[in-house]
């Protein structure tokens, strides 16, 4: 009998995969609101104000909590509800800086704000690699995946000065090649004829309602405001795809490759949208 607790296309139950990713989920209660300070905000549909990197957001309270957290979308900050640090915030705040916050120890601030985006990128790679390690069709690459995952994890434990000097772009490039090989193996198992690649394609506003996109290569595709309602995206490679305001109502994303919570949060959806077990249905989606 099939194991209904096993994620589609994986060797391990979804619960075990979720445990591996526990440290890659944001824990704002153990972070010094680094995303509210370290990052640049540009006034746009996503943010109501301009804010320079290293400057606290005007909505940040003294206890490192957001003063308008429950009203971010209505107050003009939907971009804040989309952002995901992949657990980098608590790694930097608790492990690297030993709970010495940038207000109480202002001498740490500049370095801390440089370290945070580096660790965030490494944690994003760990998210993808952790998923890759579970995918049954990628078994021939299992040893290489594990080795790369362990090397990436080791980088997150470097001291602050080493992280500031780390060539994270070069490491991302190496991991991207490996993930591309994983993607090819997994997508080859999708039923139907070979799909045309849409990698990096401009699909903004595209009408893809009920489209069969199983096994499609949508890596880095621009799907802003695309109509993907009822589309079948199982086994599609979605790494880096831009889903801002895309309509995923009734779409099937179970088994989609390298999908993140930030991508899901940026889209529109409904109660009929099917998501991987590792992701949560955004509160702003229709019922």
N, C-alpha and C positions, 0 to 999 in steps of 0.2 A: 504494500500500500504506500502511496506517496506520503511524504512528511509535510503536512500542511503548515508546520512551524518553520520550515526551511525557506529562506529567501530564494526567489526565482533565480536559477542559474548558478547557485552557490553550493559549496560543499558543506557548509555549516548552518545550523539553525540561526534564524534572525536574532534570537535573544543573545547568542554568544557574540555575534557581530556587534550588537548594540553595546555590550559590555566593553569591547575593545575600543569603542568610540566614546566612552563616557568622559574621558579626559579631554575630548575634542569638542565638547559642548560648553558654551559660555556659562560661567557661574558668576554673575554680576555681583553677588554678595561677597565674593572674595577677590574683587578687583577694585582698583582705585579709579574707576571710570575712565580708563585710558582712552577708549574710543571717543569720549566726549571732550578730550583735551588734546591728544597727540595728533589727531587728524585734521586736515583742512576741509572746511565746508565751503561750497560755492553756492551762492544764492541761485535757486532754480526751482523746478517743480518738486525737487526732492528736499530742499532745505530753504527755510524762509530767510536766512541771513548768510552773509559771508563771515567766515571765521578762519583765522590763520592757525596753522599747526602750532601746537604748544600753548594756545590760548584756551582757557576753559570756556565751554559753551555757556551762554547766558542763562540757560535753564538748569545748570548744575548746582545742586545744593551743597551745603557744607559737609553732609554725611555721604557724599559721593553718589547720591541718587538723583534721578531726573525729576525736576519739579513738575513736568507736564507728561510724565510717562504714559498715563492713561489717555492723553489727548494729543499725542504726537501727530497723528494723521490730520486731525482737524485744525491743529495749530500751525500746519505748514511744514512738518518735519517727517514726511513718510519715509524718507531715506534712512532715518534712524531705526525704523521698524524692520528694514530690510537687512541692515548690516549684521554680519556674523563674524566674530573674531576666532571661531573654532577653538575656543578655550585658551587662546593666547593671553587674554587679560589676566586670568588667575595664575597662569604659569609665570608671567613677568612679575606680578604683584607679590605672590606668595613665595615661589621658589627662588627666583633670581634676586629679588630685592628684600626677601625676608620680612615682608609686611611693612617695610619702611616706605611710607607714602610720599609723594612729591610735594605735598603741603608741609608735612612735618619735617621732612628732610629735603629742602629745596635744592640742595646741591646735587641730588640724584635726578632732578626733573629732566634736564636736557638729554642726558644719556638714556633715561628710561623711555622717553618719547621716541628715541631712535631705535631702541631695542624692540619695542612693541610691534611695529610693522614687520620687522624681520621674523620674529617668532610667529606672527600671524600667518605669514606666507609658508613657513615650515609646517605649521599645524594644518593648513589647508592641504598641503602635499600628503601629510599623514592621513588625512581623511580619505583621499583618493587611493593611497597605497593600501590602507586597511581594507577598503572595499575590494581592491584588485586581488588581494590575497585570498579572498573567499570565493572567487569566481571559478567554477568548475572548468570551463573551457580554457582558462589560462593556466591550467596545471603545469604545462611544460615550462612556464616561466616562474613557477612558485619559488624556487630557490633564489632567483635574481630579485624577485619582488621582496622577499623577506630580508635579503641583504640590504636592499635599498631602503626599506622601511626602518631597519635598525640603524642604518647610517644617518637617516634623517632625524630619527628620534634622538640620537646622540648629539646632533648639532643643537637641538633645543636645550641641551644641558650645559652648553658652553657658558663661560662667564660673560658678563655684560660687554666688556671691551672686545672680546673675540666676536661676539654677535654683531656688534656695530661694524666691524671690519669684514664680515662674511660676505662673499660674493654669492648672494642668494639667487641672483638671476641665473648664474651658471648652473647651480644645482637644480633649479627649476627646469632648465633646459634638458638636463640629463634625465630627470624624472619624466618629463613630458614624452621623451622618446620611448621609454619603457611603457608608459601608459598607452601610448599609441599602438604598440605591439599587442598589449592586452586587449585593447578595443577591437583590433582586427580579428583576433581569435574568437572573441565573444560575439561580435556582430555577424560573423560567418555562420553562426548557428541559427540566425533568424530565418523564419520560413519565407518562401516567395523568392522572386528573382532578385538579383543583386541591385541594391539601391544606389542611386546617383548621389555623389558626395555633395553636401551643402556646407562643407567646412569653411567657416569665415564668411559665409554667404549673406547677402543683404535680403532678408526675408521680412523686413519691417512692414507691418500691415498685411502680410500675405494671407490669402484665404485658404486655409488648410483644414477646414472643418471636416471631421471624420476621415482625415487622410491616414493612409497606412504608411506609417513612418517607422515600422519595426526594423531595427538594425541600421537605421540611417546614421550617417556621419554628420552631426550638427555641431561639431566642436567649434566654438567661437562664433557661431552664427548669430546674426542680429534678428531676433524674433520679436522686437518691440512692437506691441499692439497687434501682433498676429492673431488670427482667429484659429486656434487649435482645439476648439470645442469638439469633444468626441473623438479626437485623434488618438491613434494607437502608437505610443512612443516606447513600447517595450523593446529593450535591448538597443535603443538608440544611444549614441554617445553624445552626451549633453554637456561635457566639460566646457566651462566658459561661455555657454550660450546665454544671450541676453534676453530674459523673459519679462522685462519690464512692461507691465500692462498687457501682456499676452493673455488671451482668454483660454484657460485650461479647463473650463467647465466640462465635466464628463469625460475628460481625457484619461487615458490609462498610461501611467508612468511607472507601474510596477516593473522592476527589473531594468529600468533605465540606468545607463551607466554614468557614474560620477556626477549625479545631481546633488545639489546642496540646498540647505534650508534657505540660504539667502536668495537663490534663484526662485524657489517656490514662493517666498515672501513677496518677491517683486511682481509676481503674476496675479491674475484674477482666477478664481476657481469656484467650485461649488461642492456640495455634499456628495455629488456623484463622481468627483475627481478621485482617481485611485493613485495613491502615493506609495513609494517604498516604505517598508516598516520603520526604517531609520529616521524618517522625516515626519514632522507634525503639520497638521492642517492649520494654516494661519487664521487668526481670530477674525480678520477682516473679510474673509471669503464668505460668499453667500452660503446659506444653510443647506 
